[in-house]
Structures are given as C-alpha cells and as structure tokens.
Amino acid sequence: MVNLKAVFANHLKGISLKIARLFLLLSLLSWLFYTPTGLAQQGQQQGPVYIVQEGDTLWEIASRFRVSVEDLQLANNITNANQLAVGDQLVIPGLDGVEGVLTTRQLGYGENLLSLTRNYDIHVETLVRLNRLISPAELYSNSVLILPDASQTISNTQRTLLAPGQSLLELAALHRTNPWTIVNTNDLPATWGALPGDVLLTNSLQGSENGSAAPGALPSEIREVQLNPGRLQQGKAAVLTIVSRDELQLEGSFMDHDLHFFPDGNGQYIALQGVHALAEPGIYPLDLQITLEGEMPFEFSQMVRVAAVDYPYDEPLNVNPTTIDPAVTKPEDAQWAELTAPASPERYWSGIFSIPSPFSREYCLETGECWSSRYGNRRSYNGSPYNFFHTGLDIVGKTGTEIYAAAPGVVVFAGPLTVRGNATVIDHGWGVYTAYMHQSEILVTQGDRVEAGQLIGLIGDTGRVEGPHLHWEVWAGGVQVDPLDWLTEEFP
C-alpha cells in the first residue's frame, strides 16, 4: 500500500528544494547585475547622511564635507561615481556618533563660532565636530558650513549689542523679557556670562530679523554685509558693501591696506580694495571698526580667502638697464604709490570703463587683438628671474595714436618719469585711479577735470619699453588691479 503521506511529504520537500534553489539563483543574479548607488545599501556604514541635490557630483559632495572621494565611495558601496540620483542618501564618513541629515550653506562675512551656535541653536562641540574645526579662523568668509538639516534660525529674535556698563537685567528690561531668557537663548553659563560688546539674541517686538543675510556677529544696525566676489583673487578688485539702518562711522583694513568706506545715499557703505597680483594665496583677516550711534565702538575680524590666479609668463624683455636699477625704480614706485593712495569722497564715474584707445571695446574684447601683454603676466627683464609682474594692460598703437580717458575724473599727475615715461594719472574718486604711460605727448595738466572719451595724450615709446604702446593701469585701494575687469564689469 502506498504511503500517501510520505509521498506528499517528499513532493513538498522537492518543491521546497526547487523554490530554495530558484530563490538562491535569483539572489545571485540580482547581486551580479545590481550596481549600488548612494541609497542606503546592505553593508553600508552607519552615520549622518546627506541627501543628494540637483547638480551634485560625488567630487563636489566630498569636497564640501571635507572627505576624500574614495572614502565616500567606500562608505556607501558606490562602484560607479556617475550613478548618483537626486534624493539618494549618502553616509558621510568620519563623523562617528553624529546622526541625522546634514546640509551645507555658504558662510558670509559677519559670522563667528559664537554667533553660529546661537543663531542655529546648536552646541559648539557639535559645530566643531561637524566641520572638523581646529581653529575658529577656519570659519572664513565664503567657506562651506556643515549643519544638521533640522537647524533653523531662532525665530522672533534680534541682535542686540550689550553696551559697556549695561547689565543683562537692564538689557532684558529694554526688550520686555527677563535675564534668564537671554541666558537660555544665548547658551550663557549665567547672567554674568555676557560681556560688554557681546552681540546677543533677544526677543524681538517686531518679528525675527535673522536670516541668511543678517550677519549674526555684528550689531543689528548692520543689516547685511556683501563681499564681492566672495572668494578674492590675486590682481582683482573686491567690493565690500555694508547695508545699515542707521548712520555709521566705518573703518577697516585688509592685507596692510586701510579700507575707505563711502555712503551711496541708499543706506549702503562701500569700500573698494584691490588684491596684489603677487599676494600669497591663503586666508587673511579683514578687520572692521564700527562706531555706532552714541559713539559706541565695535570691532570685528574675520578671515577672508585669497585664491591664486594662473597668470602666464611673458617672453624675456630687454630694456634700458637704468629703468630696472633699484636706485631709480624704488623712488619712482614710492612716488606712484603716494599719488594713488588718497581716496577722494566724490565718485566721478559710473558704469563700465571705456577703452582708452580708438578701438571699440566690443572689438577688443571679442578678438583680443588690441593688447600685446595683459595684466598680471610674470616678467623677466635683461635676464632677471621672473620676479616682476605686468602692472597693467599694454594696448597696441603706433607713435601718435590717440589716448582717451577711460572714465570721468581729475588729473592728479601729468609729467615725465624714468620708468613710466610721459605719464598721466586720473583720480576717479573712492580710491580708484587710472594711469596712462609711455606717451609721446601729454595733452592735459594737473588739476584738469576730464570726461570719459576725452583726448588726453598720444601713444609713444618713452620710459621702460621695447616699442611704442600704451601701458594702462587701474588702481583700487592703492593696488594695481586687472583693467580688463573694468571693461566688462560695473564697479561697485
């Protein structure tokens, strides 16, 4: 007699074995043909995650979070770096003990470690760890700040400066709150933890003023600080704009140069400052001294990055040895620097500069045929090392070709020099100057008021030259900057 129970059991066993084999086969095939992406994968490391946004690349994400691409790939089992998709969650390695979703934002000028922890209600230790900070100086302007995605600016608060001699109790009374609310909001150890000159968050009677534009480490009188460009570069002009709700007295310094601020009549104070073409790349302090209403002083400093520019090398030049003799060049350079140091309060120009030659600006910019050597090029004279740089733009032309003023201004120098030949300097106000060298003839005199496009001289070959041309310079804040920028951009 057939044991149906045994047959049925063996049949089920066979089916189960087939199913198991089929499942194993499917699993193997899935493993063979599946390429993991940044989504959470089996075997993926644990840690905080970043959600991939439109336009992100693996290299950019790694750079932003200060990890290597290889470590980021390893932490997320990524074999193909090009298979990122918007919405993928990438684990950020090297942040053991940190959890949650991370985000990044660009750090503006006017922030420090204390203001960030207060404004985002985040512990100092967390901020330091997330950003792998060794020194507060690493929080330089335009750097990338890593934050928990849940971090939001504290609502209904405003920045308030604790004045010298003012107690926290008095400050609290002014803002209709109590001292311990200020202590808790600003993560102070106690009421004695606030010091004169400290910028604190207090209850706002008119809603929150905080946001991406509000500089948290500066008094509330300053609504916004704009540094353009955000990353400064060798040989380029920078514009620092401070937007204020009240009248201020502003002073500052950057890279051994005083900053000169001028009001534009619209609640903005503007300073233009050039960065030397041979400045060492790195981070430098930008210092501000602010005098508020009631003559209350306030000082602030934050590091700003200066990036290198890959300027080319000109062919070696042979010139009259006298024109490279330090006994001649140093006094003349000092005279030149003295001429361009003052910052006149009246701004004479507006808009883009004109090209100071008969050529059209559009033609010159499109073809590049109007100049023989550009600003910043490294130079060697008479076999010297390449420790010189070209301080302006050499515009082509034969002897007698017309030279025109690039913008309105006042002539502050017109005369002969050994290195620069027959030269003219025009003051355009706010620390901006243009200079015109190697002329065969000067057609203006010191004190003349000139307009853009006015004939001021003729091209020649006087001074340190190999042949006739116009050497044209633009100065901002006592530093020569790239003239081409002023032909294409409007400053400030």
ChimeraX attribute file (.defattr): number of C-alpha atoms within 10 A of each C-alpha:
attribute: neighborCount
match mode: 1-to-1
recipient: residues
	/A:1	3
	/A:2	6
	/A:3	7
	/A:4	9
	/A:5	9
	/A:6	10
	/A:7	11
	/A:8	11
	/A:9	11
	/A:10	12
	/A:11	12
	/A:12	12
	/A:13	12
	/A:14	12
	/A:15	12
	/A:16	12
	/A:17	12
	/A:18	12
	/A:19	12
	/A:20	12
	/A:21	12
	/A:22	12
	/A:23	12
	/A:24	12
	/A:25	12
	/A:26	12
	/A:27	11
	/A:28	12
	/A:29	11
	/A:30	11
	/A:31	11
	/A:32	9
	/A:33	8
	/A:34	9
	/A:35	12
	/A:36	17
	/A:37	21
	/A:38	29
	/A:39	20
	/A:40	17
	/A:41	15
	/A:42	9
	/A:43	9
	/A:44	16
	/A:45	16
	/A:46	17
	/A:47	19
	/A:48	21
	/A:49	23
	/A:50	22
	/A:51	18
	/A:52	20
	/A:53	14
	/A:54	8
	/A:55	9
	/A:56	13
	/A:57	16
	/A:58	21
	/A:59	14
	/A:60	12
	/A:61	20
	/A:62	18
	/A:63	13
	/A:64	17
	/A:65	22
	/A:66	16
	/A:67	15
	/A:68	15
	/A:69	16
	/A:70	14
	/A:71	15
	/A:72	23
	/A:73	21
	/A:74	15
	/A:75	21
	/A:76	24
	/A:77	21
	/A:78	23
	/A:79	14
	/A:80	12
	/A:81	15
	/A:82	10
	/A:83	14
	/A:84	21
	/A:85	17
	/A:86	12
	/A:87	13
	/A:88	17
	/A:89	21
	/A:90	30
	/A:91	27
	/A:92	27
	/A:93	22
	/A:94	18
	/A:95	15
	/A:96	11
	/A:97	8
	/A:98	17
	/A:99	14
	/A:100	12
	/A:101	18
	/A:102	21
	/A:103	17
	/A:104	15
	/A:105	13
	/A:106	13
	/A:107	20
	/A:108	26
	/A:109	28
	/A:110	23
	/A:111	21
	/A:112	24
	/A:113	17
	/A:114	19
	/A:115	21
	/A:116	21
	/A:117	20
	/A:118	22
	/A:119	25
	/A:120	17
	/A:121	16
	/A:122	18
	/A:123	13
	/A:124	15
	/A:125	10
	/A:126	14
	/A:127	19
	/A:128	16
	/A:129	15
	/A:130	19
	/A:131	18
	/A:132	15
	/A:133	13
	/A:134	9
	/A:135	9
	/A:136	13
	/A:137	17
	/A:138	19
	/A:139	21
	/A:140	24
	/A:141	24
	/A:142	19
	/A:143	19
	/A:144	19
	/A:145	19
	/A:146	21
	/A:147	20
	/A:148	21
	/A:149	14
	/A:150	11
	/A:151	13
	/A:152	13
	/A:153	19
	/A:154	17
	/A:155	15
	/A:156	15
	/A:157	20
	/A:158	24
	/A:159	26
	/A:160	21
	/A:161	22
	/A:162	19
	/A:163	17
	/A:164	12
	/A:165	9
	/A:166	13
	/A:167	17
	/A:168	22
	/A:169	14
	/A:170	14
	/A:171	20
	/A:172	17
	/A:173	12
	/A:174	12
	/A:175	15
	/A:176	13
	/A:177	15
	/A:178	17
	/A:179	19
	/A:180	15
	/A:181	15
	/A:182	23
	/A:183	20
	/A:184	13
	/A:185	18
	/A:186	21
	/A:187	17
	/A:188	15
	/A:189	10
	/A:190	12
	/A:191	16
	/A:192	10
	/A:193	12
	/A:194	18
	/A:195	17
	/A:196	13
	/A:197	18
	/A:198	20
	/A:199	22
	/A:200	28
	/A:201	24
	/A:202	26
	/A:203	22
	/A:204	17
	/A:205	11
	/A:206	9
	/A:207	11
	/A:208	16
	/A:209	18
	/A:210	20
	/A:211	14
	/A:212	13
	/A:213	14
	/A:214	22
	/A:215	24
	/A:216	30
	/A:217	25
	/A:218	27
	/A:219	23
	/A:220	22
	/A:221	17
	/A:222	24
	/A:223	20
	/A:224	22
	/A:225	20
	/A:226	17
	/A:227	18
	/A:228	14
	/A:229	13
	/A:230	20
	/A:231	14
	/A:232	22
	/A:233	20
	/A:234	22
	/A:235	23
	/A:236	22
	/A:237	27
	/A:238	23
	/A:239	19
	/A:240	22
	/A:241	21
	/A:242	21
	/A:243	19
	/A:244	18
	/A:245	13
	/A:246	13
	/A:247	15
	/A:248	19
	/A:249	15
	/A:250	21
	/A:251	16
	/A:252	18
	/A:253	16
	/A:254	17
	/A:255	15
	/A:256	8
	/A:257	15
	/A:258	16
	/A:259	24
	/A:260	22
	/A:261	22
	/A:262	21
	/A:263	18
	/A:264	11
	/A:265	7
	/A:266	9
	/A:267	15
	/A:268	22
	/A:269	21
	/A:270	19
	/A:271	25
	/A:272	24
	/A:273	27
	/A:274	27
	/A:275	24
	/A:276	19
	/A:277	24
	/A:278	15
	/A:279	14
	/A:280	12
	/A:281	14
	/A:282	11
	/A:283	17
	/A:284	17
	/A:285	18
	/A:286	20
	/A:287	18
	/A:288	18
	/A:289	15
	/A:290	20
	/A:291	16
	/A:292	17
	/A:293	12
	/A:294	6
	/A:295	10
	/A:296	12
	/A:297	15
	/A:298	17
	/A:299	13
	/A:300	16
	/A:301	20
	/A:302	21
	/A:303	22
	/A:304	25
	/A:305	20
	/A:306	19
	/A:307	15
	/A:308	16
	/A:309	14
	/A:310	9
	/A:311	16
	/A:312	14
	/A:313	15
	/A:314	16
	/A:315	11
	/A:316	15
	/A:317	13
	/A:318	14
	/A:319	14
	/A:320	14
	/A:321	10
	/A:322	14
	/A:323	18
	/A:324	17
	/A:325	11
	/A:326	11
	/A:327	10
	/A:328	14
	/A:329	16
	/A:330	12
	/A:331	11
	/A:332	16
	/A:333	14
	/A:334	10
	/A:335	11
	/A:336	16
	/A:337	15
	/A:338	11
	/A:339	16
	/A:340	25
	/A:341	18
	/A:342	17
	/A:343	23
	/A:344	15
	/A:345	14
	/A:346	13
	/A:347	17
	/A:348	18
	/A:349	19
	/A:350	12
	/A:351	13
	/A:352	16
	/A:353	23
	/A:354	17
	/A:355	26
	/A:356	23
	/A:357	22
	/A:358	12
	/A:359	14
	/A:360	12
	/A:361	16
	/A:362	12
	/A:363	11
	/A:364	14
	/A:365	15
	/A:366	9
	/A:367	9
	/A:368	11
	/A:369	12
	/A:370	20
	/A:371	17
	/A:372	14
	/A:373	17
	/A:374	22
	/A:375	24
	/A:376	27
	/A:377	20
	/A:378	21
	/A:379	19
	/A:380	18
	/A:381	18
	/A:382	12
	/A:383	10
	/A:384	13
	/A:385	11
	/A:386	14
	/A:387	10
	/A:388	14
	/A:389	18
	/A:390	22
	/A:391	24
	/A:392	26
	/A:393	25
	/A:394	20
	/A:395	23
	/A:396	20
	/A:397	22
	/A:398	14
	/A:399	18
	/A:400	15
	/A:401	18
	/A:402	20
	/A:403	26
	/A:404	20
	/A:405	25
	/A:406	27
	/A:407	25
	/A:408	21
	/A:409	25
	/A:410	20
	/A:411	22
	/A:412	17
	/A:413	20
	/A:414	22
	/A:415	17
	/A:416	18
	/A:417	16
	/A:418	16
	/A:419	22
	/A:420	25
	/A:421	21
	/A:422	24
	/A:423	25
	/A:424	27
	/A:425	25
	/A:426	28
	/A:427	30
	/A:428	25
	/A:429	19
	/A:430	23
	/A:431	26
	/A:432	28
	/A:433	28
	/A:434	23
	/A:435	25
	/A:436	30
	/A:437	32
	/A:438	30
	/A:439	31
	/A:440	21
	/A:441	20
	/A:442	21
	/A:443	13
	/A:444	17
	/A:445	15
	/A:446	14
	/A:447	14
	/A:448	14
	/A:449	15
	/A:450	22
	/A:451	17
	/A:452	16
	/A:453	18
	/A:454	15
	/A:455	17
	/A:456	22
	/A:457	23
	/A:458	25
	/A:459	27
	/A:460	25
	/A:461	20
	/A:462	23
	/A:463	22
	/A:464	20
	/A:465	19
	/A:466	12
	/A:467	15
	/A:468	21
	/A:469	27
	/A:470	32
	/A:471	27
	/A:472	26
	/A:473	22
	/A:474	28
	/A:475	26
	/A:476	26
	/A:477	25
	/A:478	26
	/A:479	23
	/A:480	29
	/A:481	28
	/A:482	26
	/A:483	23
	/A:484	17
	/A:485	15
	/A:486	18
	/A:487	17
	/A:488	15
	/A:489	11
	/A:490	11
	/A:491	16
	/A:492	15
